[in-house]
Amino acid sequence: MKKFFLKSMGCKSNQYEGQIVAQNLIKDGYEQVKNIQEANFYILNSCSVTQKSDNEAYYLLRHAHSCGLKTILTGCIAQIEKESLLKEPYIDYVFGNEDKFELSKFLDRNIEFAVKDLMNEHQFHEVSLTDTAKTRVSLKIQDGCDNRCSYCIIPYGRGKSRSADEDFVINEINKYYNSGFKEVVLTGIHIGLWGKESGKSILDLVRKIETETKISRYRLGSLNPHEITKDLLDFLQESEKFCPHFHLSLQSACNSTLKRMNRFYTAELFLDQIEDINSRFKNPFLGSDIIAGFVGETEQEFGITIENLKKSGLSQIHVFPYSIRKGTLAEKLSGHIDEKVKEERALTIKKISSEKYKDFIKKNIGTEQEVLLEKNPDKQTGMFKGLTKNYINVLLRKGKANTLEKVILTKENIKYKDLLI
């Protein structure tokens, strides 16, 4: 039997798609193995959001090739770089983001390269629920992006925005519920664009999820600030199923930097929005993305970002240094910043994030929270791992697998209590 080892990098959408790749190969007679030494094929479902992720992908492929495996590259790097990748001696096969769902068709015929034009692709795939040890599941409701942010290569790897059909989403969630899952995470490349083709919005979708599914909880993936409308917040505020966990795709907290990034909102808008969200929900988790050292970012602009982040009501900040992506508008801009400066600025933001997360945890100590317990106890501690609606990991000595429990949060049961020291 042909055996494969699969690794998916990057976002939740890519992880979701990796499950589909695996299930399709298994259906076609391939065997998935967890040990690379047992495999014939090494499949890398890649991410290309930064140069660092590209470099990691190439390292993994070189290693697999040195172990004697046939190497298969798919995902966003394959979609963007295309034919040039086959010149690399450590890559045997290259397949695009749509072709990866039919790998066996190509592998059985020894086809080395296949990349479709994503602009015309509109298929969303079901996932077979084979992992019964989980209580939470992701569902990709959207793919692609119509924005052209000056730093981002992803639209070239994912194509234009396209939405999963409402009925598909509802049917998948009901399937998850019937399989025992308690929570679904709605993912995509830009879920704020869901329904754009049909004149609908993410609000229309969550309304249907609320009324036409029995799932206990749902979360939303990353949204741009202007996509979190008053009407959406009004609805979510009254929802019994929505988890108050927001991830805002900010990228900068300085208006002049945002303008160079081709981001269509202001720092004042999202600062007000963060304040509004915090006033509507009890201790909501508010995460964000920030790029440090974008092209032309002056010390004054960076200072504005720092000041705005400090005074914001964010709970945690995911920061990464700006990475040049070939073919983007930002690549051609003047004023690229030294790597050391970018790393230093990223470290400054990480320190702010650490303090904000400590404050967030402290605010939650002593509160009663609904915790979704995993089906199996944590392997290292023997304790049940659980997640609150507002995205706090807890460990409990006692509990019942795959249940929703009311728990008083303490310094002892919060998994990341070392952050309080």
C-alpha positions in Angstrom: 0.0 0.0 0.0 1.2 3.5 -0.8 1.8 5.4 2.5 1.9 9.2 2.9 2.9 11.6 5.6 1.0 14.9 5.5 1.9 18.3 7.1 -0.3 21.3 6.8 1.1 24.8 7.6 -0.5 28.1 8.3 -4.1 29.1 8.8 -7.2 27.2 9.9 -8.4 27.1 6.3 -5.2 25.2 5.3 -5.6 22.9 8.3 -9.2 22.2 7.2 -8.1 21.5 3.7 -5.4 19.2 4.9 -8.0 17.0 6.4 -9.8 16.8 3.0 -6.5 15.9 1.2 -5.9 13.1 3.7 -9.5 11.7 3.6 -9.5 11.7 -0.3 -6.2 9.9 -0.5 -7.4 7.3 2.1 -10.6 6.8 0.1 -8.4 6.1 -3.0 -6.4 3.4 -1.3 -3.5 5.3 0.3 -2.5 4.9 3.9 -1.8 7.8 6.2 1.1 7.4 8.6 2.2 9.5 11.6 5.9 8.6 11.3 7.8 10.0 8.4 10.1 6.9 8.3 7.1 4.7 7.3 6.0 6.9 4.4 6.5 6.7 0.6 5.2 10.2 0.0 5.8 13.4 2.0 3.0 15.9 1.3 3.5 19.5 2.4 0.3 21.7 2.3 2.2 25.0 2.4 1.6 28.5 3.6 3.1 31.6 1.9 2.1 34.4 4.2 5.7 35.3 5.0 9.2 34.6 3.7 9.8 32.7 7.0 7.0 30.3 6.2 8.4 29.7 2.7 11.8 29.0 4.1 10.4 26.5 6.6 8.5 24.8 3.8 11.7 24.4 1.7 13.6 23.1 4.8 10.9 20.4 5.5 10.9 19.3 1.8 14.7 19.0 1.7 14.7 16.9 4.9 12.0 14.6 3.5 13.8 14.2 0.2 17.0 13.4 2.1 15.1 10.6 3.8 14.3 9.0 0.4 10.7 10.1 0.2 8.9 11.4 -2.9 8.1 15.0 -2.0 4.8 16.7 -2.9 4.3 20.4 -2.5 0.9 21.9 -2.6 -0.9 24.9 -1.0 -0.2 28.6 -1.5 3.5 28.4 -2.3 2.7 25.9 -5.1 -0.1 28.1 -6.4 2.0 31.2 -6.5 5.4 30.0 -7.6 4.2 27.3 -10.0 6.7 25.9 -12.6 9.8 27.4 -11.0 9.5 25.0 -8.1 10.0 22.0 -10.2 13.6 23.2 -10.9 14.4 22.3 -7.3 15.9 18.8 -7.0 14.2 18.1 -3.7 10.6 18.7 -5.0 9.2 15.8 -7.0 5.6 17.0 -7.5 3.8 20.4 -7.4 0.1 20.8 -7.2 -2.1 23.9 -6.8 -4.7 24.7 -4.2 -7.6 23.0 -6.0 -5.6 20.1 -7.5 -4.6 19.0 -4.0 -8.0 17.5 -3.5 -7.4 15.0 -6.3 -3.8 14.1 -5.6 -4.2 10.4 -6.2 -5.3 11.1 -9.8 -2.0 12.8 -10.5 0.3 10.6 -8.4 -1.0 7.4 -10.1 -0.1 8.9 -13.5 3.2 10.5 -12.2 2.1 14.0 -13.2 4.6 16.5 -11.8 2.8 19.8 -12.1 -0.8 20.8 -12.0 -2.2 24.3 -11.1 -5.7 25.4 -12.1 -6.8 29.0 -12.5 -8.4 29.6 -9.1 -10.4 32.5 -10.5 -13.0 30.1 -11.7 -13.0 27.6 -8.8 -16.0 27.6 -6.5 -16.1 24.2 -4.9 -16.3 23.6 -1.1 -15.6 20.2 0.2 -17.1 18.1 3.0 -14.9 16.7 5.7 -15.3 13.2 7.0 -15.3 13.3 10.8 -12.8 10.6 11.7 -11.2 12.2 14.8 -13.6 11.4 17.6 -11.2 12.7 20.3 -12.1 16.3 19.6 -15.0 18.5 20.6 -14.3 21.5 18.4 -14.2 21.6 14.6 -13.4 24.1 11.9 -15.6 24.8 8.9 -14.3 26.7 5.9 -17.1 29.0 4.7 -15.2 31.2 2.4 -12.0 31.2 0.3 -10.0 33.8 -1.6 -9.8 37.6 -1.2 -10.7 40.6 -3.4 -8.6 43.0 -1.5 -5.2 44.0 -2.7 -3.3 45.0 0.5 0.1 46.1 -0.7 2.0 43.6 1.5 -0.1 40.5 0.8 0.6 37.7 -1.7 -2.3 35.5 -0.6 -4.9 36.6 -3.3 -2.5 35.2 -5.8 -2.4 31.9 -3.9 -6.2 31.7 -3.2 -7.9 33.6 -6.0 -11.0 35.8 -5.8 -13.4 35.7 -2.9 -16.0 33.0 -3.1 -18.5 31.8 -0.5 -19.8 28.4 0.6 -23.6 28.0 0.0 -25.7 28.7 3.1 -27.3 25.2 2.9 -23.8 23.6 2.7 -22.8 25.5 5.9 -25.9 24.6 7.8 -25.8 20.9 6.7 -22.1 20.6 7.7 -22.8 22.1 11.1 -25.7 19.8 11.7 -23.5 16.9 10.6 -20.9 18.0 13.2 -23.6 18.3 15.9 -24.9 14.8 15.1 -21.4 13.4 15.4 -21.0 14.8 18.9 -19.2 18.1 18.3 -20.1 21.0 20.6 -18.4 23.9 18.9 -17.7 25.0 15.3 -15.2 27.7 14.2 -16.1 29.5 11.0 -12.9 29.9 9.0 -11.8 31.3 5.6 -9.3 33.6 4.0 -11.5 36.6 4.4 -14.8 35.5 6.1 -16.0 39.2 6.2 -16.6 38.8 2.5 -18.9 35.8 2.9 -22.1 36.2 0.8 -20.7 39.1 -1.3 -21.6 37.4 -4.5 -25.3 37.0 -3.5 -25.7 40.3 -1.7 -25.7 38.7 1.7 -23.4 39.2 4.7 -21.9 37.2 7.6 -24.8 38.5 9.7 -27.3 36.6 7.4 -25.2 33.4 7.9 -25.0 33.6 11.7 -28.7 34.2 11.9 -29.3 30.9 10.1 -26.8 29.1 12.3 -28.6 30.4 15.4 -32.0 29.2 14.3 -31.3 26.2 12.0 -28.6 24.3 13.9 -28.4 22.7 17.3 -24.6 23.3 17.7 -23.9 24.6 21.2 -21.3 27.2 20.3 -19.7 28.9 17.3 -16.8 31.2 16.8 -15.9 33.6 14.0 -12.5 33.8 12.3 -10.6 37.0 11.6 -12.6 40.0 10.5 -11.5 43.5 9.3 -12.7 46.2 11.6 -15.2 47.8 9.2 -16.8 44.3 8.7 -17.9 44.2 12.4 -21.0 46.3 12.0 -23.4 47.6 14.6 -26.1 45.2 13.4 -23.7 42.3 13.6 -22.8 43.2 17.2 -26.4 43.8 18.2 -27.2 40.2 17.0 -24.2 38.6 18.6 -24.8 40.4 21.9 -28.1 38.6 22.2 -26.9 35.2 21.0 -26.6 32.2 23.3 -24.4 30.3 21.0 -21.8 32.9 20.0 -18.4 32.8 21.7 -17.3 36.4 22.5 -13.9 35.9 20.9 -13.0 38.4 18.2 -10.0 38.6 16.0 -9.5 41.9 14.3 -7.2 42.0 11.3 -5.6 45.4 12.2 -2.0 45.2 10.7 -1.1 48.7 12.0 -2.4 51.3 14.5 -1.1 54.3 12.6 -3.2 55.9 9.8 -0.4 56.8 7.4 1.0 53.2 7.6 -2.5 51.8 7.1 -2.8 53.9 3.9 0.4 52.6 2.5 -0.9 49.1 3.3 -4.1 49.7 1.3 -6.2 49.1 4.4 -9.5 50.9 4.3 -10.1 52.0 7.9 -8.5 54.3 10.5 -7.0 53.7 13.9 -9.7 55.8 15.4 -12.4 53.5 13.9 -11.0 50.3 15.4 -10.1 51.9 18.7 -13.8 53.0 19.1 -14.9 49.6 17.9 -12.8 47.8 20.5 -14.2 50.0 23.2 -17.8 49.2 21.9 -17.2 45.4 21.9 -15.7 45.6 25.4 -18.8 47.5 26.6 -21.2 45.0 25.1 -19.7 41.7 26.2 -18.4 40.5 29.6 -14.7 40.0 29.3 -14.6 39.3 25.6 -11.3 38.1 24.1 -10.0 40.6 21.5 -7.0 39.5 19.4 -5.4 41.2 16.6 -2.6 41.0 13.9 0.1 43.7 13.7 2.9 43.9 11.1 6.1 45.5 12.6 8.4 47.5 10.4 6.3 47.9 7.3 7.9 49.7 4.4 8.5 53.3 5.2 7.4 53.0 8.8 9.2 55.9 10.6 10.0 56.0 14.3 7.1 58.5 14.7 4.7 56.2 13.0 5.8 53.2 15.0 5.4 55.4 18.1 1.8 56.2 17.1 1.1 52.4 16.7 2.6 51.7 20.1 0.6 54.4 21.9 -2.6 53.3 20.2 -2.0 49.6 21.1 -1.2 50.5 24.7 -4.5 52.4 25.2 -6.6 49.9 23.2 -8.8 47.3 24.9 -7.1 44.4 23.1 -6.5 41.1 25.0 -3.6 39.8 22.9 -1.6 40.9 19.8 -0.1 38.5 17.2 2.8 40.4 15.8 5.3 39.5 13.0 8.0 41.5 11.3 7.1 42.7 7.8 8.2 40.2 5.1 8.8 41.2 1.5 6.6 39.1 -0.8 7.7 39.1 -4.4 5.1 40.5 -6.8 3.3 42.7 -4.3 3.1 46.5 -4.5 5.0 46.9 -1.2 8.0 45.2 -2.7 8.4 48.1 -5.0 8.0 50.9 -2.4 11.0 52.8 -1.1 12.0 52.8 2.5 12.5 49.2 3.4 13.6 48.8 7.0 16.6 46.9 8.3 15.7 43.4 9.6 17.2 44.1 13.0 14.9 47.1 13.4 11.9 45.1 12.4 12.7 42.4 15.0 13.2 45.0 17.7 9.9 46.6 16.9 8.2 43.2 16.9 9.7 42.5 20.3 8.3 45.8 21.7 4.8 44.9 20.6 5.2 41.4 22.0 5.9 42.9 25.4 2.7 45.0 25.2 0.8 41.9 24.2 2.1 39.9 27.1 1.0 42.6 29.6 -2.4 42.9 28.0 -2.9 39.2 28.2 -1.9 39.1 31.9 -4.5 41.9 32.5 -7.1 39.9 30.6 -6.5 36.8 32.6 -6.6 38.7 35.9 -10.0 40.2 35.0 -11.3 36.7 34.5 -10.1 35.2 37.7 -13.1 34.6 40.0 -15.6 34.7 37.2 -17.9 31.8 36.3 -17.3 30.6 32.8 -18.8 27.9 30.5 -16.0 25.5 29.7 -16.1 22.9 26.9 -14.1 19.9 28.1 -12.1 17.8 25.7 -13.0 14.1 25.3 -9.6 12.9 26.6 -7.5 14.1 29.6 -4.3 16.0 28.9 -1.5 13.5 28.2 1.1 15.3 30.3 -1.0 16.1 33.3 -3.8 13.6 33.3 -6.2 16.6 33.7 -9.1 17.6 31.5 -8.3 20.4 29.1 -11.1 22.8 28.5 -11.8 26.1 26.7 -14.0 29.0 27.8 -16.2 30.9 25.4 -13.8 33.8 25.7 -10.8 31.7 24.7 -9.1 30.8 28.0 -7.6 27.4 28.3 -8.2 25.7 31.7 -7.2 22.4 33.2 -9.6 20.5 35.6 -8.9 17.4 37.7 -12.4 16.2 37.4 -15.0 16.4 34.7 -17.0 14.5 32.1 -15.6 14.3 28.6 -17.3 16.4 25.8 -19.5 18.4 28.2 -20.1 22.0 28.9 -19.4 22.8 32.5 -19.8 25.9 34.6 -16.4 26.6 36.2 -15.1 29.4 38.5 -11.7 30.4 37.1 -8.8 30.5 39.5 -5.1 30.9 39.3 -4.8 27.2 39.8 -7.0 26.0 36.9 -6.0 28.5 34.2 -3.6 26.6 32.0 -1.4 29.6 31.3 -1.2 30.7 34.9 2.6 31.2 34.6 1.7 34.4 32.8 0.5 35.9 36.0 3.8 35.6 37.8 
